Amino acid sequence: MLALGHSDARTDSDHKLVVVMVGLPARGKSYIVKKLKRYLSWLGFQTKIFNVGDRRRLAGSIDDYEESPDDTRGVQRKRNAGIGNSTAGMDECSDCNGKSDTEKDEYTADQQPPDSCNKCATHHSSAFFDPNNKKAKQIREQVAMDVFEDLLRWLQAGGQIAIHDATNSTIERRNTLINRLKTESDVNLLFVESICTDKDIINRNIKLKTQSPDYVGIDPEVAEADFRARLRNYERAYKSIGTAEEQFEVQYCKIIDVGKKVIAYNIQGFLESQVVFYLMNMNLEPRVIYITRHGESEDNLTERIGGDASLSPNGVRYASALAQFIDRRRSEFASEVEEQNQKLANFMAGNASSGNSSELESVVSHESNTSSTARYPLESPAMQRHVQPDFEIWTSMLKRTMETVEDFDPERYRIKNIRSLNEIYAGKFEGMTYNEISRSYPEEFEARQLDKFFYRYPGIGGESYADVVLRLQQVIVELERIRHSVLLVTHRAMARTLLSYFMDIPTTHMPEMDLPLGYVYACEPRPFGNFLRVWKYDSQTNSFDEIDPGSVLKIRYPKVLIPGQTATTLLPSPAETAYSSKR
């Protein structure tokens, strides 16, 4: 399938796409962008995010262009150094030097940027975003276009999908981008607008925004007041995508309330279809994706690959313990969700008492009219629901996974057997050990060691990891769509491929991940990314102990590539994911 990134050519220069984000701040654009980039990269497309906010923070001191003092100057005085002051202009501090623009901004809620970044960043007050501030507006437009030019240069150098992460909230800005792309014959354009009318989500996003690089070292209440003033400025100039863009026959997609409603217009290209299809299946419901390998099989005892063996006695014990563990975790997670809902309700009540709700109501009302959708009540569906959600268990069609879930109560769990979760098929090497393969087929063995991701096992039906990615594409989309927790009981290659998606692990590392039997990996989708927890089975106590995920996700480099080195190295931790601390 040549259009997909995992083709024999590795990259396909004939397929290039610019995704331009549109929407007010705190509407989930960065959440959408990071998820989209993770998905497209996992599919094999060369994808990169170009964040305008990163460049804007290095644009210079606000004193150069803020036209007149106003109430926001009080915000600056409260900070001493002040929102809007820069001590070093374009000079980067040691923490930022050498990092890409996106890396500087991709801090999670649990991982804040270092204070030293204040040395190189410009902190703009809300006045900088006033549509009547002509000097600031000129700088904002110039920064956006500079980033767009960088984006185009990256595409010309071999990139495939570039994402322009900015508000792009005016018709004037979008027309400028459209006209600029008219000179690029091999690049398609897709606007993706994020509209949110759910006050819970907006307030939560505002709270997260006060922890962004714009507000490092600033009192949270002061930061929130300034950000809300910024929102009001954006709202004054904001125009949703519509007839003004349609006259250019552009492609666009509107995502309303994180997928509750999706509007697609003039979608024609293959890449565009991939993007829209994925975005249509997002949701923010609290849930956990559990991933584990089957219990020990008879073939595991003899180190044979593939096959359809039954569980060993140890595997049967693991299956029993797994059922008890998931029963317990299901109840624990329901309590955790209830606790988080109560915290959110208290936070919302605090905003209402402070008067912020009326300000938010004005912006939400405007955005609702723009998007032609009804507003949702204060309580989100997750806050209204007090019963445990459904829970599904997915296994492959092979005996060792189906036997692993035999102790689960079918009255409490919906169990599905899915062929797409079958282990990677080893072709004519099925049932052999790797030692036997290395002795009988040394050239094939070395070829696989040199490129495990693209290496395809010989023989009828033999697969590569690239084939597995394509096989699991629909599984991933379904996992994004589903609104309750799922346990996937599968195999080593499948677990590697699934975890590489959820934890944004590069495909070059995917086949080398060390994922032994007896571990349960729990990926919890959160606004800042996926949160990972890991439990290890203890055969002595027949129970599971939580361990540090950072010590588990490792890669084992083939010895043929690094002679003389022991080869177990921790995987890098992606910025848009987070690991739990050991409890």
Long-range contacts (C-beta under 8 A, 24 or more apart in sequence): 1-470, 3-270, 3-271, 4-43, 4-44, 4-45, 4-470, 5-40, 5-43, 5-44, 5-45, 5-46, 5-160, 6-43, 6-44, 6-454, 6-466, 6-469, 6-470, 6-507, 7-44, 8-454, 11-46, 11-158, 11-160, 12-160, 13-158, 13-160, 13-186, 14-186, 15-160, 15-269, 15-270, 15-271, 16-155, 16-159, 16-160, 16-161, 16-162, 16-186, 16-187, 16-188, 17-160, 17-161, 17-162, 17-187, 17-188, 17-189, 17-190, 17-269, 17-271, 17-272, 17-275, 18-151, 18-152, 18-155, 18-161, 18-162, 18-163, 18-164, 18-181, 18-187, 18-188, 18-189, 18-190, 19-161, 19-162, 19-163, 19-164, 19-190, 19-192, 19-275, 20-164, 20-166, 20-168, 20-174, 20-177, 20-189, 20-190, 20-191, 20-192, 21-163, 21-164, 21-165, 21-166, 21-167, 21-168, 21-191, 21-192, 21-193, 21-194, 22-167, 22-168, 22-169, 22-174, 22-191, 22-192, 22-193, 22-194, 22-240, 22-241, 23-167, 23-169, 23-193, 23-194, 23-195, 23-196, 24-167, 24-169, 24-231, 24-234, 24-235, 24-238, 24-363, 24-367, 25-167, 25-209, 25-227, 25-230, 25-231, 25-234, 26-196, 26-202, 26-205, 26-206, 26-209, 26-227, 26-231, 27-194, 27-195, 27-196, 27-202, 27-205, 28-194, 28-196, 28-201, 28-205, 28-258, 28-527, 29-165, 29-167, 29-194, 30-165, 31-258, 31-527, 31-528, 32-192, 32-194, 32-255, 32-279, 32-282, 33-163, 33-165, 34-106, 34-529, 34-576, 35-282, 35-480, 36-163, 36-275, 36-278, 36-279, 37-163, 38-501, 38-504, 38-576, 39-278, 39-476, 39-501, 40-161, 40-274, 40-275, 41-504, 41-506, 41-507, 42-469, 42-476, 42-500, 42-501, 42-504, 42-507, 43-274, 43-469, 43-473, 44-466, 44-469, 44-507, 45-160, 45-161, 45-271, 46-158, 46-159, 46-160, 46-161, 47-159, 47-160, 47-161, 47-162, 47-163, 48-102, 48-151, 48-154, 48-159, 48-161, 48-162, 48-163, 49-102, 49-163, 49-165, 50-101, 50-102, 50-147, 50-148, 50-150, 50-151, 50-154, 50-162, 50-163, 50-164, 50-165, 51-101, 51-102, 51-105, 51-147, 51-165, 51-166, 52-143, 52-144, 52-147, 52-164, 52-165, 52-166, 53-105, 53-165, 53-166, 53-214, 54-101, 54-102, 54-104, 54-105, 55-101, 55-143, 55-146, 55-147, 56-122, 56-124, 56-140, 56-143, 57-121, 57-122, 57-123, 57-124, 57-213, 57-214, 58-90, 58-92, 58-120, 58-121, 58-122, 59-122, 59-139, 59-143, 60-86, 60-89, 60-90, 60-122, 60-139, 61-85, 61-86, 61-89, 61-122, 62-86, 62-122, 62-123, 62-124, 62-125, 62-127, 62-128, 62-136, 64-135, 65-128, 65-133, 65-135, 65-136, 65-138, 65-139, 66-125, 66-127, 66-128, 66-133, 66-135, 66-136, 67-133, 67-134, 67-135, 67-136, 70-127, 72-125, 72-126, 72-127, 72-226, 72-229, 73-125, 75-125, 75-126, 75-222, 75-225, 75-226, 76-125, 78-218, 78-219, 78-222, 79-123, 79-217, 79-218, 79-219, 79-222, 81-118, 81-123, 81-217, 82-123, 82-125, 83-123, 83-124, 83-125, 83-214, 83-215, 83-218, 83-226, 84-122, 84-123, 84-124, 84-125, 84-127, 84-128, 85-122, 85-123, 86-120, 86-121, 86-122, 86-123, 87-118, 87-119, 88-119, 88-120, 89-122, 90-120, 91-119, 91-120, 92-120, 93-117, 93-119, 93-120, 96-120, 96-121, 101-147, 103-575, 104-213, 105-212, 105-213, 106-575, 106-576, 107-211, 107-212, 107-213, 107-575, 108-528, 108-529, 108-575, 108-576, 108-577, 108-578, 109-208, 109-211, 109-526, 109-527, 109-528, 109-578, 110-528, 110-578, 111-575, 111-578, 112-211, 112-216, 113-213, 113-216, 115-216, 115-217, 117-213, 117-216, 118-216, 118-217, 121-213, 121-216, 123-214, 123-215, 123-216, 123-218, 124-214, 125-226, 126-226, 126-227, 126-229, 126-230, 126-232, 126-233, 129-230, 129-233, 129-234, 130-233, 131-233, 131-236, 131-237, 141-173, 141-176, 144-168, 144-173, 145-176, 145-180, 148-177, 148-180, 152-180, 152-184, 152-187, 155-184, 155-187, 160-271, 161-271, 167-234, 167-238, 169-234, 169-237, 169-238, 169-239, 170-237, 170-238, 170-239, 171-239, 171-244, 171-245, 174-241, 174-244, 174-245, 175-244, 178-245, 178-248, 178-250, 188-251, 188-269, 188-271, 188-272, 189-250, 189-251, 190-251, 190-252, 190-253, 190-267, 190-269, 190-272, 190-275, 190-276, 191-241, 191-245, 191-250, 191-251, 191-252, 191-253, 192-252, 192-253, 192-255, 192-275, 192-279, 193-240, 193-241, 193-252, 193-253, 193-254, 193-255, 194-255, 195-240, 195-254, 195-255, 195-256, 195-257, 195-367, 195-370, 195-371, 195-373, 196-256, 196-257, 196-258, 196-367, 197-256, 197-257, 197-364, 197-367, 197-368, 197-371, 197-373, 197-374, 197-375, 197-376, 198-257, 198-258, 198-375, 198-376, 198-380, 199-348, 199-357, 199-360, 199-361, 199-364, 199-375, 199-376, 199-378, 200-344, 200-348, 200-378, 200-379, 200-380, 200-383, 201-257, 201-258, 201-284, 201-380, 202-360, 202-363, 202-364, 203-347, 203-348, 203-351, 203-356, 203-360, 204-344, 204-347, 204-527, 205-527, 206-231, 207-347, 208-527, 208-528, 224-356, 228-356, 228-359, 228-360, 231-363, 232-359, 232-362, 232-363, 235-362, 235-363, 235-366, 235-367, 238-366, 238-367, 238-370, 239-370, 240-370, 240-371, 253-279, 254-371, 255-279, 255-282, 256-371, 256-373, 257-373, 257-376, 258-282, 258-283, 258-284, 259-283, 261-371, 261-373, 277-477, 278-477, 278-480, 281-477, 281-478, 281-480, 281-481, 282-480, 282-481, 283-480, 283-481, 283-483, 284-382, 284-525, 284-527, 285-381, 285-382, 285-389, 285-483, 285-484, 286-333, 286-337, 286-340, 286-382, 286-524, 287-389, 287-482, 287-483, 287-484, 287-485, 287-486, 287-524, 287-525, 288-329, 288-333, 288-485, 288-486, 288-522, 288-523, 288-524, 289-479, 289-485, 289-486, 289-488, 289-502, 289-522, 289-523, 289-524, 289-525, 290-326, 290-329, 290-485, 290-486, 290-487, 290-488, 290-520, 290-521, 290-522, 290-523, 291-487, 291-488, 291-490, 291-495, 291-498, 291-499, 291-520, 291-521, 291-522, 291-523, 292-322, 292-487, 292-488, 292-489, 292-490, 292-495, 292-519, 292-520, 292-521, 293-489, 293-490, 293-491, 293-492, 293-495, 293-515, 293-516, 293-517, 293-518, 293-519, 294-395, 294-398, 294-400, 294-401, 294-403, 294-404, 294-489, 294-490, 294-491, 294-517, 295-319, 295-322, 295-400, 295-403, 295-404, 295-517, 296-517, 297-400, 299-431, 300-517, 302-433, 303-433, 303-434, 303-435, 304-431, 304-432, 304-433, 305-426, 305-429, 305-430, 305-431, 305-432, 305-433, 305-434, 306-423, 306-425, 306-426, 306-429, 306-430, 306-431, 307-430, 307-431, 308-398, 308-399, 308-400, 309-399, 309-400, 310-399, 310-400, 310-403, 311-399, 311-400, 311-403, 311-404, 314-539, 315-400, 315-403, 315-404, 316-403, 317-539, 317-542, 318-404, 318-517, 318-518, 318-537, 318-539, 319-403, 319-404, 319-405, 319-406, 319-407, 320-407, 320-542, 321-537, 321-542, 321-543, 321-544, 322-404, 322-405, 322-407, 322-489, 322-520, 322-537, 323-405, 323-407, 323-408, 323-409, 325-520, 325-535, 325-543, 325-544, 326-391, 326-408, 326-487, 327-412, 329-522, 330-388, 330-391, 330-485, 331-388, 333-485, 334-388, 337-382, 338-386, 341-382, 341-383, 344-383, 345-379, 345-383, 348-378, 389-483, 389-484, 389-485, 390-414, 390-484, 391-484, 391-485, 391-486, 391-487, 392-416, 392-482, 392-484, 392-485, 392-486, 392-487, 393-486, 393-487, 393-488, 393-489, 394-418, 394-421, 394-475, 394-486, 394-487, 394-488, 394-489, 394-490, 395-421, 395-488, 395-489, 395-490, 396-421, 396-422, 396-423, 396-489, 396-490, 396-491, 396-494, 397-421, 397-422, 398-422, 398-423, 398-491, 401-489, 401-490, 401-491, 404-489, 405-487, 405-489, 418-475, 420-471, 420-472, 420-474, 420-475, 421-472, 421-475, 421-488, 421-490, 421-491, 421-494, 422-491, 422-494, 423-490, 423-491, 423-492, 423-493, 423-494, 424-457, 424-463, 424-464, 424-465, 424-467, 424-468, 424-491, 424-493, 424-494, 425-457, 425-461, 425-462, 425-463, 426-457, 426-462, 426-463, 427-456, 427-457, 427-458, 427-459, 427-460, 427-461, 427-462, 427-463, 428-457, 428-458, 428-459, 428-460, 428-462, 429-457, 429-458, 429-459, 429-462, 446-560, 449-558, 449-559, 449-560, 449-561, 450-558, 450-560, 450-561, 452-511, 452-512, 452-558, 453-507, 453-508, 453-510, 453-511, 465-493, 465-496, 465-497, 465-507, 465-510, 465-511, 468-493, 468-494, 468-497, 469-497, 469-507, 472-497, 472-498, 472-501, 476-501, 495-521, 499-523, 499-553, 502-530, 502-532, 502-577, 503-530, 503-532, 503-553, 503-574, 503-577, 504-529, 504-530, 504-574, 504-576, 504-577, 505-553, 505-571, 505-574, 509-555, 509-571, 512-555, 512-556, 512-557, 512-558, 513-553, 513-554, 513-555, 513-571, 514-554, 514-555, 514-556, 514-568, 519-552, 520-544, 521-549, 526-578, 528-576, 528-578, 529-574, 529-575, 529-576, 529-577, 529-578, 530-576, 530-577, 530-578, 531-577, 531-578, 531-579, 531-580, 532-577, 532-578, 532-579, 532-580, 533-579, 533-580, 546-580, 546-582, 546-583, 547-582, 548-579, 548-581, 548-582, 549-579, 549-580, 550-579
